[in-house]
Amino acid sequence: MRILLDENIGAETDRWLRSRGHDGLSAAAAGLRGSVDDVVYRLAYETVRVLITLNYQDFRLMEKFPPQ
């Protein structure tokens, strides 16, 4: 699975996912540290990655961040 980890997901989770064969990319590794949610979402969308985040309050707005 292709995954984008928001910057609130730790490196240990990144390593764990990679060890299980997932194509993981962290927001920090993508140069998005401190970026607004729209930019993080756009990268996930454009690179066809599942976004994993703990930032429910911002990303819960499905009309702004549709799951597809």
N, C-alpha and C positions, 0 to 999 in steps of 0.2 A: 504494500500500500504506500502511496506517496503522501507524505505528511509534512505539514508546516507547523512547527511548534512556536507559539507566541512566546514572548520573552519572559512571561511569568511561569513557564514550564522549565524545570531545571535540566541541567546537563545530564544528570543521572537517568532521567526519563528518556532523553535523546539516545544515550548509549544503550539503554535497555531495548528500545524499539529497533535500533540498528542491529543489535545482536540477534534479533529475531527476523532479520531479513527485510525490514521496512526501509524505504527510501526516505529518510528523515532529513529535514532541513530546519534549522532554528532561525528565528527572526534575526537574532544577533549575527549568525553566520552569513545571513543574506544582506547584512548591512542596514537592518531596519531597527536597531536599538533606539528606542525613544520615538519611533514613528507613530503617527496617528492610526487609529483602527482601520480607516479606509484604505490606507496604503498596505497594511498587513493583509487585509481581506483581498485586495486586488492581486497581490502576489499569489495568494492561495488559488484564487480563481484562474488567473492566467497560466499558472503552472500545473493546474489540475491536481491540487493537493487538498487533503482534508486538513482543516485548521483545528488544532487542539489548543484550547485556551482556558484559563480560569476566570476570564473576564466576562462572566455571564451578563452583568449589568449593561454593558455596551453592545455585545454581540447578540443579545436576545431579540433585537428589533429585526424581525424577519423581512419587513418591507425594505429595510436598508441593506441587510446582509442576507439575501435569499440563500437557502441551503444548497441549491443546485450550483 
